[in-house]
Amino acid sequence: MIPALFASAGAFADGHALIIENGPCQLIGYGPCEYPANPPHLIPDSGGAAPKLSDNSVRRCRYSVIDQRGKVLFAGDYIDAKHFSEGLAPMGDGKKWGFVDYSGKVRIPLQFDGAEPFSAGLARVRRGGKVGFIDKSGVLVIPPQFLSAEDFSEGLAAVTDDRYKYSFIDTKGQRAIAGDFDGASSFVMGLAHVRVGRDYYSAKWSYIDRTGRAVFTYSDQSNRNRKP
């Protein structure tokens, strides 16, 4: 469907994919264990020659975007990029992040320290070391105040405060479920997985509904005979 023409290519999302047209270049990841904990991934040139990480002349990779026919919609002026969702993609210049549309037009100016793709009409952004949420006009509907946060799912999002305690908020930023947790996941099919207790072997795990009621609770006894 799409010939092997690119130095690197990502998965399709929202009908579009991020690609790197030419190497050699340094590709920095965005996961929790990526740069600077792990070095950049090195993309070779079209001839297959791999650059050396110690070679400071090797530039950062720049992203382009293709549609499902493989047509390049716009060529990369951005060295930071994440996948499209709901018509927009987070992209950055190495210093700040904003959001662009399918044509490459900047819809939300580059002004954030970090940004994630949109989910349920809201996107996580980071500013001053804290996480908040913006709408598609770029308005901060929930100001940056959380240590970390998950995407909104089924109208709620799990967030973490400075005590490393988890809670759930609604799309207005208000607490939606009473109580704090020591771990929490997003809601899926009406349930979220939560943990009370820091030690995994003595903690209580539950699946809760949107009211906070535990519909099922268990503990991890896989290492119950361990010696203190």
N, C-alpha and C positions, 0 to 999 in steps of 0.2 A: 504493500500500500504506500509506504514512504521509503524510498531508497536510503541506504546507509551513507548519508552525505555529511553528517555532523561529527564534531569531535566528541560531543557528549549530548545526551538527551534524557529528560525526565519523563515521568508518567503523565498521561493526559488527565486533566482535571478541568471541569467546566468547559469541555470542548477544546482546550488549548494545552500546549506543553511548552515548558521552558527548554531551550537548547543552548548549547555553546557551539558556535559555527566553526571556530578555528582555535587551535592551540599553537604553541605550548602556552599553558597558563596554570595558575594556582586556583583551585576551587575550594572554598571554605564552606564547611557544613554548618548547620544551625541546630543540631540536636544538643541534648544536655551534656553529652560527652564529646562534643566537637571542639573546634578551635576556641581558646588556645590550648586546651588540654591535649588535643590531638592535632598534628600538623595538617596543613592543607593537602587535599588530594591533587595529584599532579596529572594534568591532561596533556598528552603528547600532541605533536603537530601532525599534519596529515600524512607525513611519512612514517609516523610511528616512533619517532625519536623521543624518548622520555627525558624531560628536563630534570635537573638536579635541584633538590630543595635548597641547597646552599647557594644556588645561583640567584642572587638578589635581583638580577635583571629580568627574571621571569615575571611577567605581569599577572595581575589578578584576572580571572576569567570574567568575561562580559556576557550577559544573557541576551538572547533573542527569543521571540515567541512565534510558534507556528500553529496553524489550524489543523484540522483532521485530514486535510489533503496534503499537508506538508509544506504549505505556502508560508514563507516568512512574513509575518504581519508587521513586525517592526524589529529593527536590529538594535543590539544592546548598547545602551549608554549606562547601564546599571551593573555594578559588580555584586550587588546583593539582590536576591529575588526569591520569592516563594510562590507557590502555585496559585492560579486563579480560583476564585470562589465567588459566586453571586455577581459576576461581571467585573470584579476588580482583583488586582494582585498587589501584595506588598512588594515594593522595590526600594532600593537604597543606593546611595553613592559612596558607601563606606563610612559615612558619618551619621547620616539621618535617614529615616525611612518615611515613605509616603505610599500612595496607592495610585496605580495607573489602570486605564481601561484596555480593551482588546486592541485598540489602535496605537497604544503607547502614550496617549494623552494623560497628563497628570490630572487626576481628579481630586486628590487630597494631597496638598503640598508635603514635601519632605521636611518633617518637623519632629519626628519621634525617635527615641533612642532604640526602639524595637517595635515590630509589628507582626501580626499574624493574620492569616486569611479570614474573611468574613464568615460568620456562622449565625444563622437566624437573624440576619440584619445588623449584627454588631460584630466588631472586631476588637481583639485585644491589642493594646498598645502600651509601650513602656516609656515612662518619662521620669527622670530624677530617681531612678531605682525602684519605682512603684508601677503597678499595672492597673490600667483602667480600661474602659470600653468606649469606642466611638461609633456613631452611625455613619451612613454612606455619604452624608454631607461633610463629614469630618468633625462634627460637633462631639465633644466629650460628654456623653450622656451619663457616664459613671466616671468621676474623676479618678486619676491614679492614686490608689491608696492601699493596694494589696501587695503582699510580697510576691505572690504568684496567683494564677487563675487558670481555669480551664475554659473552653468555649461554652457558650450557651447551648444547652440541649434540653428540649422539651420545656423551655421557658425558664430554666434555672441554670446557674453556673456554680461550680465549686471554687472557692477562693481560699487563700491562705493569708493569715495576718502575721505580724512580727513575732508572735509567740509560736509560730509554726502550727497553729491550730486551723483546722478546716471548718468552713461553714458554707451555707448555700444562700445565694442572693437571687432576686428576681431582676427583670430587665430595667428596673428603676434604681437598682443598687441597694434595695432594702433586704434585710435578712428575711428569708422565706421559711426557714425551718429553725425551730428553737434548738439551742445547744451547739456545742463545738465537738469536733472529732479530731482524732490523731491521724486520720487518713480518710480520703474520700475520692470517689470517682464520679464521673458524669452520669446523669440519668439516661437509662436506655430501657425502652418499653415500660416506663413507669416506675422503675426501681433504680436505686443507686447503692453502690457497695461502700460501706463505711467501717472504720475501725475505731474503737475506744481502748486506749492503752498503748504505751510506747513500745513495750516489749512484745514481740510478735507471738511468743509462746504463751503469754498470760493474757494477751489482749482478747477482747470480744469483737467479733466481726458480725456485721448484720447487713441485710438488704432492707432498705427503708423505702417507703412510698413518699409521695410528695408532701404528705402531712408530717413526715418524720417518724411515723409508726414503723417499728421493726416487724417485718413479716416473716423473717427467718433470721436466727442468730446462731452462731457457732464459735468454737475456739479451735486453735491449731494445737493438737495434741501429738503431732508427729515426733516431737522431741521431749515428751513429757517425763522421760526417765533420766534426762541428763542430770549430771551432778552440778551443784552450784559452784 
